[in-house]
Amino acid sequence: MALTPEIFGSTIVARGAFNPAIFSPDWLENNGLLGAEDSSAARQAPSMMVSHQISVFETDWFTIQVLENQFVLQSKGALSPAFTDLAAGTLTLLPHTPITAIGLNYVGHYRLQTENDYHRVGDVLAPKTIWNELYPDENSSAGLSNLTILIRQTKRGKLPQTGDAKAITVQPSERIKFGVLMSYNDHHEVSANESNNQTSAERAVEIVTLDWESSWKDALRVFDGVISKALASPEE
């Protein structure tokens, strides 16, 4: 039976050259990407800011932050396809904006049943034998703070053909007692495709449109697998 995260969310990040001043609730509404109610809520939010250096605004289901070198769309509340539609639609309005990378990110907070299970996950993923030998004092203890595993599509010892990679991070949750925070970053390097006249922004839209849902499913598969396999490992 699959584990269910108590808190789950997604962030879509694009790296490139942006003009923050054009990003506003009115701009999204005028282009049919935001309804009047959401646009009004975003304009009235305390975080609202639109300038040449940074633009930030939010509704009850997303937050947008745009810097000169980065676009970030973060989910709030329940995740739905409307989130990726907003990301793809916004980037579609900028077909000639240079984009160099796109990241499809997911985070899940999992509540474990007992304190023993909580520590078990950390002990299996990051054995403490070495650390206990280095710090033998009985009043010292070692615990997992942050572990990141990088997955590349290449054989070990071989140089990867692209900068694409998946990074899975495990750390304690600060929001849930006996909670484990899992994060999944599906990173894609982006460039223009001269063979079919596709711009880098159009390629970024393609990645968001085609890969976001499958990355979402893979993130849940990995999160569940890491915790389930750790708890099922025989105790030493």
N, C-alpha and C positions, 0 to 999 in steps of 0.2 A: 504494500500500500504506500503510495507516494506521500511524502511529507508536504505539508502546506505551510508556506511562509505566513507569519502573522502580519508582516508589513512587506509590501513588494512595490517596486517602482522602476521607472526607466528614465534614462537621460540620453538624448541624442546630441552629439557634439561634432561640429564641423570646424576644421582649422583652415583659415584662408585669409583673404583680404576683404573686409567688410566695411560698410559705411553705416555705423550705428544710428546715425541721425534719421535714416529713412524708416527704421523699425519703430512702429507705433501701433497702438490698437486701431486707430483710424485707418492706417495703411492696410492692415490685415482685413478689416471690415470692408473697406472699399474694393478689395480684391476678392471678396467672397470667401475668405478663410475663417472669419470670425463673425458670429452673430451679434446683433445689436446689444443684447443683454450682456454677453461676455465682454464686448468692447467697452460698454459703460462701466462694468465692474472693474476692468483693468485700469481705466482712466482714474477711477476714484480710489484705487488701492494706495496705501501709504508708501509702497515701494516704487511707485511710478516715477520713471526718470527717462527722458529722451534727450540725448546730447550728441555732439560729434565724437566724444570719447567712449561713451557707454550708454546703452539703452536697456532698461529693465522694467518689466511689468508682469502682472500675474492675474489669473482668475482662480476660481476654486478647483480647477483641474490641471493647470499648467503654470509654469514660470518660464519666461524668456529672458535671457541676458545676452546681449551682443556687445562684444568689444571689437576693436579694429582688426584683431587677428583671430577671433573666435565667436562662434554662434553656439549657444547652449539652450536646448529646450528640455525642461525637466517636468516630469509628471507629478501630479498631486492627486491623492485619492485613488479610486479604482482606475486601472489601466484599461484602455480601449483602443480600437483601430483609429478612432478620431485623432489620437495623439500622433501617430505616424503620418496620418493624412495632413495634419497641420505642418509637420516638419517638411514633408515632401512638397507640399503646396508652397510653403514659404521659399524654399530653395529654388523651386521652379520659376518663381518670379525674378530670379537673379541668374539667368542662364550664362552670363558672361563674367560672373564673379569668380576669380581664381580660388579654387578649393584644392587643398593638398592632402587632406585626410578627413575621414568620417569615422566616428566611433559610436557603436550601438551598445549602450551600457544598461545593466540591470542590477538591482540590489534586492536581496531578500533577507529579512530578519526571521530566524527560526527559534522558537522557544523549546528548549529541551525539558524533559520531564523532571529530571533530578539534577542536583549539583554534580553528582558523580558522572552523569552522561555529559554534562557541560565540560568537565575537565577531561573526560575520556576522548572527546573529539580532538582537543588540543594535544593530548599525550600521544595519540596515534599519528597525527599529521606531523608533529614535531617532537620526536622522542627526547626525553630530558636527561638521558643517561650521561651524556657528555657534560651538560651544564651542572648536573648534580655532583659530578666529579670535580669540576672546576670550582664550585661553590659548595663544599661539603658541610658547611655550617648548618646545623639542624634548624636554625632559625631563618634560613634562607630557602626560598622556593622559586622554581623557574616555571614560567607560564607563557603560552603562545600569545604574542601581541599582534603580529601581522605576518602572514605567510602568503606569498604570491607565486603562482606557477604560470609560466609562459608556455603556450602551445603554438608551435609553428608548423607549417606544412612542409617539412623537410626532414630527412634522416639525421639522426644525431651525429654531430661532427661535420656535417655538410653545411655550406653557406646557404641561407634561405634565398629563394629567387625573388621574393618581394618583401616589403616591410609589413605585410599583413600578419596579424597575430591575435590570439585570444589570451587574455590575462585573467586568471581566476584568483581572487584574494579571499582569505579567511581571517577573521579577527573577531574579538568579542563584541557583542552588541551593547551599545550604551543606552539603548532604548527599552530592552527587555531583560528581565531577570533570568539568569541561566540561558541567555540568548547568544546565538552565533550569527554574525553578519557575514553574508556571502556576497561578493560582487563579481561581475562578469563584464569584461570589456572586450568587445569584438571590434578590433581596430583594422581599418582598411586604408591603405595608401591610395590616393586618387590622382589621376592625371588625365589630360585630354586624350582622346582617341582620334588621331588624324585620319585613320582609314575610313571612318564613317562620319567624320566631322562632328563628333560628340565632344562637347566642352567638358571641362572638369566638373563644373556645377551639375551638368546633366548626368554625368557619371555618378555623382554623389546622390542625386535624386533616385537613380536606378538602384543603387545599393540600399537606400532606405526603403524603397518600395518593395524590392524583391527579397531582402534579407532580414528585415526587422522581425517579422513574425517567427521565422525559423530560428533566429538567434534567441528570441524570447523562449521558445520551447527548449532549445538546447541549454539555456541558462538554468531553467527549472530542472532539466534532466541532470545536469552536473551538480547543482546545489543538493538535490535529493541524494544523488549517488555518493557524494563526498561524505555527507553526514551519516547516511545509512550504512555505508561500508565501514566507516570509522567505528560506529557503535557495534557493528557485527564482528569486528576483528577480535580474535581471542586475546584475553588479557595476559600480560606477561607475568 
